[in-house]
Structures are given as C-alpha cells and as structure tokens.
C-alpha cells in the first residue's frame, strides 16, 4: 500500500458555523457521496496533498458537531476536531474499504478520541454515573420521539445541548449519533462495538432521560 504523505504543518481551517444548533444531516449520504469518500481516500493514500484539504472540508462539520455535542465547549470542540484529523492523517492507511464505510471509520475514530479526552478530564466533569442514570429512568421512551424534533431555534438548541450534558457518556453518544447525526443502528453498533440491541436500549434510555431533564426545566416536548 502507498505511504500516506502527512502534511508537515498542523492543519487549520474555517469551521462551518453556525454548528451549535445544527447537525451534519443536511449533507446527506448518497451513493455518490460514498463513492466520493472512497475516491478522496485513494487520493490521500496516493500522496495528493490537495486531497487532504478536500477531506477536511467534506467532513469537518460532522466531526465538529459530534465533538461539540459531547463536550459543550466550542474551544474544546475545535481542538478535538483538529486532533481527529491529525489522527486521520496518521492512520488513514488502516482504513479498509471492504470492511465498512469511511464515515463509520471516521466516526469511530472521533468517538475513541472523545473517550480518551473524557477519561483525562473526568475528574473535572459532573456527569452522573450510568447506575445513577438507570435508577432514575421512569419515562416511557415510546412517547418521546426523535430528539431534534423536540426543540427549535437557537435558544432551544442551547437548552438541548445543556440537557445532553446531564446524560452519561454512553447514553449521550448514542443519542448524538442516532438523533443528531442520523446514523443507522448498524453503523452505530460498528462504531461503539456493541450489538444493535444494545444501541437501541441505550437510545431508549437516553431519550427517556433527556426528556426527564427537559421536563425538569419545564420545556414542553
């Protein structure tokens, strides 16, 4: 396999604001976009530096959105997004097109970096344990619906973002990947390395807990 040419300087780019109240769903994932991903990867592996810039432009919104939703911090999300693409540059040769979609590989890499970040900073965070979250769940998830449909507008988006921070990391990332990034269950299962049934269970619990938090804040859903 060709050697990946990693740019010498750390990449900088203009993030596609406003990202706080949006997800990457508007970009869509058609067959053409999937083929374009594979072509970009091939160009990067062939050592075409311009391809790296294209790869960043295409996928920055999604990566930044996941990082921001998880950390609730614009500076942290920007730094983590930079770190994600540096990891991509260093590890792209490990991507195997026949083993899954590039977007799944990229999201898994992003998720792993977020886990490392969370572990480093967990003493500074007030996120409740999974056990505490489970004992508090009394809502019926079947009546909740999709998260993004609960709220609209900038203020509501900020309230939603704050509520997400009340979830345990496992529930939060599942809600983000399904309801905000709109990945399929099978794709989330590959990213999290858990069965699809576990994904659905975490999603139901996450939606229920999120609804409970929002109701405490007297937000109608």
Backbone torsions as a table, in degrees:
resi	resn	phi	psi	omega
1	UNK	NA	147.5	-178.1
2	UNK	-66.5	148.4	176.6
3	UNK	-75.1	135.3	-179.7
4	UNK	-79.4	126.4	177.9
5	UNK	-88.9	107.2	-178.5
6	UNK	-90.0	126.2	178.1
7	UNK	-55.5	141.5	-175.7
8	UNK	-69.3	-38.8	-177.6
9	UNK	-89.1	151.9	176.0
10	UNK	-70.0	131.8	-177.1
11	UNK	-66.9	144.0	167.5
12	UNK	-130.2	147.8	180.0
13	UNK	-155.4	163.1	178.2
14	UNK	-87.7	115.8	-179.2
15	UNK	-69.8	145.7	-174.4
16	UNK	-79.9	74.3	177.9
17	UNK	-71.5	155.9	-1.8
18	UNK	-83.6	127.1	-177.9
19	UNK	-102.9	-18.5	-172.9
20	UNK	-62.7	-36.6	-175.1
21	UNK	-104.5	12.7	-177.4
22	UNK	-130.1	165.7	173.1
23	UNK	-119.2	-178.5	-179.5
24	UNK	-89.4	10.7	-174.6
25	UNK	-62.0	-30.8	-174.2
26	UNK	-65.8	-19.4	-179.2
27	UNK	-73.1	-28.0	179.2
28	UNK	69.5	157.9	178.9
29	UNK	-130.5	82.6	178.7
30	UNK	-87.3	171.9	176.6
31	UNK	-60.5	-36.1	179.1
32	UNK	-62.8	-41.3	-179.1
33	UNK	-68.4	-34.5	177.9
34	UNK	-67.1	-41.9	176.7
35	UNK	-63.2	-38.2	179.8
36	UNK	-64.7	-37.0	176.7
37	UNK	-59.4	-46.9	-178.7
38	UNK	-63.6	-38.6	178.0
39	UNK	-65.4	-39.4	177.6
40	UNK	-62.9	-43.8	179.6
41	UNK	-60.7	-45.3	-180.0
42	UNK	-61.0	-40.7	179.2
43	UNK	-65.3	-40.8	178.0
44	UNK	-62.6	-45.2	-179.0
45	UNK	-66.2	-24.9	178.3
46	UNK	-81.3	-2.3	176.2
47	UNK	90.1	16.5	179.9
48	UNK	-84.3	108.3	-174.9
49	UNK	-62.7	-34.3	179.2
50	UNK	-62.1	-27.5	180.0
51	UNK	-66.3	-33.4	177.5
52	UNK	-61.8	-42.8	179.4
53	UNK	-62.4	-41.3	179.0
54	UNK	-64.3	-40.5	-179.7
55	UNK	-62.0	-43.3	178.6
56	UNK	-63.3	-45.5	-178.2
57	UNK	-61.8	-39.5	-176.8
58	UNK	-70.2	-37.8	-169.3
59	UNK	-112.3	1.0	-179.0
60	UNK	-60.3	-45.2	-176.5
61	UNK	-56.7	-46.7	-178.0
62	UNK	-64.0	-47.6	-177.6
63	UNK	-63.6	-46.5	179.6
64	UNK	-61.4	-41.8	-179.0
65	UNK	-60.2	-45.1	179.1
66	UNK	-63.4	-44.7	-178.7
67	UNK	-63.8	-42.4	-178.9
68	UNK	-68.2	-44.6	179.7
69	UNK	-58.6	-35.7	-176.7
70	UNK	-79.6	-38.6	-173.8
71	UNK	-96.9	-23.3	-176.1
72	UNK	59.5	33.0	-179.3
73	UNK	-142.5	118.6	179.8
74	UNK	-63.0	-47.5	178.9
75	UNK	-60.1	-43.4	178.5
76	UNK	-62.8	-42.9	-178.1
77	UNK	-63.4	-40.1	178.3
78	UNK	-64.9	-44.9	179.4
79	UNK	-63.3	-42.8	-179.2
80	UNK	-67.0	-36.5	176.9
81	UNK	-62.5	-43.0	174.5
82	UNK	-57.8	-45.7	-178.1
83	UNK	-64.2	-37.9	179.0
84	UNK	-59.1	-48.4	-176.7
85	UNK	-71.3	-27.8	172.5
86	UNK	-65.2	-38.3	175.8
87	UNK	-66.3	-37.9	177.0
88	UNK	-59.8	-47.0	-179.8
89	UNK	-57.2	-39.2	-175.5
90	UNK	-81.8	-24.2	-170.9
91	UNK	-119.9	6.0	-175.9
92	UNK	-59.4	-30.0	-179.5
93	UNK	-63.6	-16.8	178.7
94	UNK	-83.9	-10.0	178.7
95	UNK	-72.0	132.8	178.6
96	UNK	-120.5	113.1	-175.8
97	UNK	-59.1	-33.6	-177.8
98	UNK	-75.2	-8.2	-176.2
99	UNK	-103.9	0.2	178.9
100	UNK	154.6	175.6	-178.7
101	UNK	-76.6	150.4	177.2
102	UNK	-62.7	-38.7	-177.8
103	UNK	-63.3	-32.9	176.2
104	UNK	-68.8	-44.6	178.1
105	UNK	-60.1	-44.7	-179.2
106	UNK	-65.9	-41.9	-179.9
107	UNK	-67.8	-37.4	176.3
108	UNK	-63.6	-41.7	178.1
109	UNK	-62.6	-42.3	177.4
110	UNK	-62.2	-44.1	-179.2
111	UNK	-63.1	-42.1	179.5
112	UNK	-63.4	-39.4	177.9
113	UNK	-66.1	-38.2	178.3
114	UNK	-65.2	-36.7	176.5
115	UNK	-62.5	-46.4	178.3
116	UNK	-59.4	-42.9	-179.9
117	UNK	-64.0	-43.2	-179.5
118	UNK	-63.4	-41.7	179.9
119	UNK	-63.4	-37.1	179.5
120	UNK	-68.6	-30.0	-172.7
121	UNK	-113.4	10.8	-172.5
122	UNK	-62.9	-28.3	-180.0
123	UNK	-68.6	-19.4	-178.7
124	UNK	-94.6	-6.4	-174.5
125	UNK	-104.2	153.5	-177.0
126	UNK	-110.1	23.6	-179.6
127	UNK	-67.1	132.5	-178.9
128	UNK	-69.7	157.8	177.6
129	UNK	-73.4	161.1	179.4
130	UNK	-61.0	-39.7	-179.2
131	UNK	-61.4	-41.4	177.8
132	UNK	-64.1	-39.2	179.8
133	UNK	-65.9	-44.4	-177.1
134	UNK	-63.1	-40.3	-178.5
135	UNK	-66.9	-19.3	-176.6
136	UNK	-95.0	-7.6	-174.1
137	UNK	-78.2	115.3	179.0
138	UNK	-131.8	-0.6	-176.7
139	UNK	-82.4	159.4	175.8
140	UNK	-94.2	107.9	-175.0
141	UNK	-63.6	-22.4	-177.0
142	UNK	-66.1	-20.3	-176.4
143	UNK	-97.3	1.7	-170.6
144	UNK	-89.4	-45.2	-179.6
145	UNK	83.1	-173.0	-175.1
146	UNK	-75.6	140.6	-173.2
147	UNK	-60.0	-46.8	-173.3
148	UNK	-64.6	-23.0	179.1
149	UNK	-79.3	-8.2	-177.7
150	UNK	-70.5	-38.4	-168.9
151	UNK	-134.1	155.8	178.5
152	UNK	-144.3	150.8	178.6
153	UNK	93.9	162.9	-175.6
154	UNK	-63.1	-46.2	-178.6
155	UNK	-62.8	-43.8	179.5
156	UNK	-63.8	-37.8	178.9
157	UNK	-63.0	-38.5	178.0
158	UNK	-66.0	-38.0	177.3
159	UNK	-66.0	-40.8	177.3
160	UNK	-62.4	-43.8	179.9
161	UNK	-60.8	-43.0	178.6
162	UNK	-63.7	-39.1	-179.7
163	UNK	-66.6	-35.8	178.6
164	UNK	-59.0	-32.9	-177.7
165	UNK	-68.7	-14.8	178.8
166	UNK	-81.5	-13.3	-179.7
167	UNK	-82.1	153.8	172.4
168	UNK	-65.3	156.4	-178.3
169	UNK	-54.9	-40.1	-177.7
170	UNK	-65.4	-41.9	179.5
171	UNK	-72.8	-40.3	-177.9
172	UNK	-61.5	-48.0	-175.9
173	UNK	-66.3	-32.9	179.2
174	UNK	-68.4	-43.3	177.2
175	UNK	-62.9	-42.2	180.0
176	UNK	-61.8	-48.1	-175.4
177	UNK	-67.4	-35.9	-177.6
178	UNK	-87.5	-53.9	-170.3
179	UNK	-85.9	-28.4	-178.6
180	UNK	-102.1	-36.7	177.8
181	UNK	-96.8	-12.4	175.0
182	UNK	58.4	37.8	173.6
183	UNK	-76.9	155.3	177.5
184	UNK	-74.5	158.1	179.9
185	UNK	-57.2	-43.4	-178.1
186	UNK	-64.9	-35.7	179.1
187	UNK	-68.8	-41.3	177.5
188	UNK	-64.2	-39.8	178.8
189	UNK	-60.6	-40.0	178.2
190	UNK	-67.0	-40.1	-178.9
191	UNK	-66.7	-44.5	-176.2
192	UNK	-86.5	-11.2	-178.8
193	UNK	60.0	46.2	177.3
194	UNK	-135.3	162.0	177.0
195	UNK	-65.5	156.9	178.9
196	UNK	-60.2	-34.6	178.7
197	UNK	-61.2	-36.4	177.2
198	UNK	-67.5	-39.3	177.2
199	UNK	-59.0	-48.5	-178.2
200	UNK	-64.1	-38.4	179.0
201	UNK	-65.0	-46.0	179.1
202	UNK	-64.1	-37.9	-179.7
203	UNK	-64.7	-44.8	178.4
204	UNK	-61.1	-43.8	179.3
205	UNK	-66.9	-40.7	-179.9
206	UNK	-64.1	-43.1	178.2
207	UNK	-63.9	-41.3	-179.7
208	UNK	-64.5	-44.6	-179.6
209	UNK	-67.3	-38.8	178.2
210	UNK	-62.8	-42.1	177.9
211	UNK	-62.9	-39.1	179.6
212	UNK	-63.9	-42.3	178.8
213	UNK	-63.0	-44.8	-179.2
214	UNK	-65.3	-37.0	178.2
215	UNK	-67.2	-35.0	176.0
216	UNK	-61.7	-31.0	178.6
217	UNK	-86.9	7.2	178.1
218	UNK	61.3	38.8	174.8
219	UNK	-99.9	126.1	-178.7
220	UNK	-77.8	133.6	179.7
221	UNK	-125.7	NA	NA
